Amino acid sequence: MQKQTDARNRGILGSDTAMVDRLPRLDRGGLVLLCIFLGTLRESRAGQIRYSVPEETDKGFFVGNISKDLGLEPRELAERGVRIVSRGRTQLFALNPRSGSLITAGRIDREELCEMVSACLLNMEILAEDILKIYGVEVEIMDINDNAPSFREEEVEIKISEHATPGLRFPLPNAKDPDVGVNSLQSYQLSPNSYFSLHVRGGSDGVKNPELVLEQALDREKEAAHLLLLTALDGGDPIRKGAVPIRVVVLDVNDHIPKFTQSVYRVSVPENLSSGTRVLVVNATDPDEGVNGEVMYSFRNTESKVSEIFQLDSRTGEVLIRGSLDYEKYRFYEMEIQGQDGGGLVTIAKLLITVVDVNDNAPEITITSSTNSVLENSPPGTVIALLNVQDQDSEENGQVSCFIPKNLPFKLEKTYGNYYKLITSKALDREQVQSYNITMTATDQGSPPLSTETHISLNVADDNDNAPAFLHSTYSAYIPENNPRGSSIFSVTAHDPDSKENARVIYFLAEDTIQGAPLSSYISINSDTGVLFALRSFDYEQFHDLQLWVTARDSGYPPLSSNVSLSLFVLDQNDNAPEILYPALPSDGSTGVELAPRSAEPGYLVTKVVAVDRDSGQNAWLSYRLLKASEPGLFAVGVHTGEVRTARALQDRDALKQSLVVAVQDHGQPPLSATVTLTVAVTDSIPDVLADLGSLESPANPDDSGLTLYLVVAVTTVSCVFLAFVLVLLALRLRRWHSSRLLQAPGEALTGAPASHFVGVDRVQAFLQTYSHEVSLTADSRKSHLIFPQPNYADKLIGPESCEKSEPLLLSGDSVFSKDNHALIQVSPRQIYCKISLNVDNLYIVEFIK
């Protein structure tokens, strides 16, 4: 075993140096060109690593230090993925990862590998996975003398006429030795004999053909047969030999030798001929008659493989196909055909058969190295696979082109020899295509062309290049108020087209405050599902809507996120009952009495029930109805206005005191309601009503009696205050009138009501005349008007001229609408304003206080 690379390189270098020395007279420019040429030649020869190893060595036999020749340390072979590329044949060599050497993987038989070739050279490729580079290695299998010469025939019989003349030659079978060089067949020997001698004739192809030479005439009567031994010897050490016995039969006279029509038969046949096809017909003639003229044909000195493929008809001379031809294994066959007559005379012709290549082998694609996954957004040029393409045919039939579909983001690049690498032509996007099934097709140039396909499945690994995306840019949700705490109110979903952790979305709310409290105390969100929960029960009267931001973030690295706006609207529920503003329950325990004259016509306005509802919309629409009355059919209540009017004319038989229960109901679901009890006194004069009120039976209940006492005291006090107020009012009116006369400016008349209009008996105060009016309130105006309808005067205590109906009345009393805070001010119909102007800059109030 020896390594060939360094020695050959040294030889080339030495010859280059010698050549330079022998050319001293070359000019400098020519010398430079010569050095460049020699360096290029030396580099091309040194590009392939060559080793030699004898055959029949044991497994693990050292072939060469491959790590040193590759410029690597032994430990780097495994780290860099250095391995031998196998293309389907039996692996004869292996790499030792410890020593970094190339060793045999088993017994190597040179004759089995290179039977027909004198120089047995095995080529292999070594792949470095990390850089995807191929190195060519050539190993020469050195022959040893492990085979002895052998004859195909077990015994040879030669028939010679007794009249044969001395010097006549008879061909003998050739011996075969599969070894080469000095180990092959070198010479023949014939056992000693007085009748025959051995002559070895050299052929044009270097084959030694032994011949038996007749030295003296034979006499069949003396010796009918002669036994000889032909021995073949090789030149090995030790010498190996093989022998075949020869039996010479002496025949009667046969004076004509058969003769072939051609000494050499040549024929070319395609390799795809089927079994039983005739190749050609050989013909030999013999002018003798009878048995001596009948020629029998047979193969001579033919290898066993030839006899397996071709068949010779001994009588007709037809050469037929017996087995299958394969141009890739054997391209040429040379054989000898022997024609022998019945007298034993033999003639020989050569048969040369050339096998013509047919495009019967499809290209072979071998995937040397590949990956089944590549990261998306990898740069163009990323190597996916390394493959080898071969075709066992020759010439155009063996020229192969390899390609992949054009609609894929990949391309093939040719590297070393018949190796291609599959690389990306552009960046991949997993969200568009998650995997590829790449079909690689290899087609030869034969006619018709043959092709082979192989497939590579490639998965595109995900990269976190997509942020979660919501279906809408904004969301709106509606929540009924008084919702239960912890209930689900809405759900948002963000989709991330990435996969695995890159697509796992986490939801959370942006920090914010609502009315001084953190948003997290009102709303929470499930980080995995995006479902929002209410942590509080919302009140529509507290706030109507919420604005918040929901963030969706994936779990990739680095994480990506997106935001969406969510508007939560609180829907009003009917959770507030109507609130009655008038008549309000007195704080002093007194009982309010409404007056209705007996002369009132049907439709007379007695009083008005005023109510509000804190809800909104339909829940705040109020309707009024008379729930109960002491005299059914006497009074009616406006459904939408709350006005209490007489339904018919009052009669003398109607009781003085009428009790009414008015219900106020909203339109919510379910509807809520409130009730108020009204007391109406039916009379035409104050003395009558006072007498009637005084003659009312005292209540049996002590509490009711005490309440009546407090009411009488209150009426008396209010009457006194009222008289004082009337005096002050008259004085002010005179003063204003006097001032307007002085200033010649129009003034506003201020008229008061005489104190006689109010009387009190038994601590009960009442109006002789009930003033009903309409209230027109606006929150945006600086003025509100109270308009008197035309009153019905049952008693001539006050004239129509006492109050100017054209003057507006200011709403003053229990509650008003303020310009600043829009508060509701309750108005009592018992407060009478002869002239009221609701003006922020100039406010005059005149009222009769009960």
Secondary structure, DSSP 8 states (H G I E B T S, - for coil): -EE-HHHHHHHHHHHHHHHHHT-TTS-HHHHHHHHHHHHHHHHHHTTSEEEEEETT--TT-EEE-HHHHTT--HHHHHHTTEEEE--SS---EEEETTTTEEEESS---HHHH-TT-SSEEEEEEEEETTTTEEEEEEEEEE--S----EES-S-EEEEEETT--TT-EEE---EE----GGGSEEEEEE---SSEEEEEEE-TTS-EEEEEEE-S---TTT-SEEEEEEEEEE-SSS--EEEEEEEEEEES------EES-SEEEEEEETT--TT-EEEE--EE----GGGG--EEEEES--HHHHHHEEE-TTT-EEEE-S---TTT-SEEEEEEEEE-TTS-EEEEEEEEEEE--S----EEEEEEE-SEEETT--TT-EEEEEEEE-SS-GGGG-EEEE--TTSSEEEEE-STTEEEEEESS---TTT-SEEEEEEEEEESSSS--EEEEEEEEEEE--S----EESSSEEEEEEETT--TT-EEEE--EE--S-GGGG-EEEEE---EETTEEGGGTEEE-TTT-EEEESS---TTT-SEEEEEEEEEESSSS--EEEEEEEEEEE--S----EEEES---TT-----EEE-TT--TT-EEEE-EEE-SS-GGGG-EEEEEEEESSTTSEEE-TTT-EEEESS---TTS-SEEEEEEEEEE-SSS--EEEEEEEEEE-SSHHHHHHHHHTS---SSHHHHHHHHHHHHHHHHHHHHHHHHHHHHHHHHHHHHHHHHHHT----------GGGEEEETTEEEESS----EEE--SS-S--EEE------SSTTS-GGGS-TTS-----SS----TTT-------TT---SS-B--SSS-B------
